[in-house]
Amino acid sequence: MKSSSGHSAPESKSMQLMNYTDRKLFIGIDVHKKRWQVAVLCEGIMLCNASIAASADELISYLHKHYPGGDYQCVYECGAWGFTLCRQLWAAGMECMLVNPNDIPGTDRERRSKTDPIDARRMAKALESGMLHSVYVPTEKEQKQRSLIRYRKKLWADLVRAKNRLKSELKSQGIILPEKYDRAHWSHNFLTWIAGVAEKDTWLKETLMLMLEQVKLLRKLLLKTELQLRVMMRQECHQSQVQLLQSIPGIGPLTAALFLLEIGDVKRFKTFDQLNRFIGFCPDSNSSGEYETHTGISVRKHKSLRSHLVEAAWMAIRKDPAMLAEYQRLCKRMKGHKAAVRIARKLLRRIRAVLISQKMYVRGITGNLTAEQIDAPDLPAPKVKGRPKKGPAPAAGHHISC
């Protein structure tokens, strides 16, 4: 039998003699667009740290060919590449977890000399030591439905930028806005006024009309997106949950949709503290020896949900006497915006209680409301669309009771 050239012969010979049946193989995958770096660790020994084509089929074929029969435990960083690879590895009978890149332990030397092989090896070692915790992997349906509300957020940001760009152009050209139009909300009359200004200036007309057309197009796209979002929330799987959330003061259709699509099933968080850490209302601290510094709420957060809940807290203060009393008590020892954050955390606890108990929200209850404490009516029965069917006419001499 001919031996292969180079250094591949001893490696392939050892692979043929090694039996990997039912042996745990810890595989760190550094995912990129064109190539993936794969580090395979078994019983503390780094078997390989190879670069392969960016393909799940290629990865599965590589592992089965070089390490047949092994118990494959895979890990990679969550990010731009989503959850597709994880689902493909699960379908192939392999274990896989996604981790937050900041949660992967490593030495200072590894962080300073960062390369793909080092990152893959670091993930494999951390997985073997049991130091990693997987992020939640949504179902394919949850992920695709969630994309609609995230697209709505991007459209809103694009619209704000387009408006600011147009107002900046008007300002730089010395065009002063009338006082009745100098506000955040852009009315139809304001858009008509801008078009009229553009018509009067031959040299500036094309620029202003193109910028105005962009604003109008983004407004139409935003409206269509929100309509599709409302249709989605009327589906049977979401309708009752939306009704429950909107019974809470401060929670509107958009915040309810955002919470349901981003969180999914709230019961996947076993405790309120886990949900609170995910949203980001937990305080951070930095202590060493005798010195201890509180740095405020955590920088790790779900940005959209946290900001929406803080806005909802301001509305809850106005509508719920229990929230107002708690806010006034907190304002005696801190500033109003810090008190609002604590109200938002209390509101989050009540949102969880409402969704778990499947009961409507009750105003005026003080303290930390739990699912067991809610004594509210059930959701109303869904309304039947259309006109009621006509029954047989009542017999003569009989009256219909009201």
Secondary structure, DSSP 8 states (H G I E B T S, - for coil): ----STTHHHHHHHHHH---TT-EEEEEEE--SSEEEEEEEETTEEEEEEEEES-HHHHHHHHHHHSTT-EEEEEEE-STTTTHHHHHHHHTT-EEEEE-GGGS---HHHHHS--HHHHHHHHHHHHHTT---------HHHHHHHHHHHHHHHHHHHHHHHHHHHHHHHHHTT----GGG-SSS--HHHHHHHHHHHHH-TTTHHHHHHHHHHHHHHHHHHHHHHHHHHHHHTSHHHHHHHHHHHTSTT--HHHHHHHHHHH--GGGSSSHHHHHHHHT--EEEEEETTEEEEEEE-S-S-HHHHHHHHHHHHHHHHH-HHHHHHHHHHTTTS-HHHHHHHHHHHHHHHHHHHHHHT----TT--S---GGG------------S---------TT-----
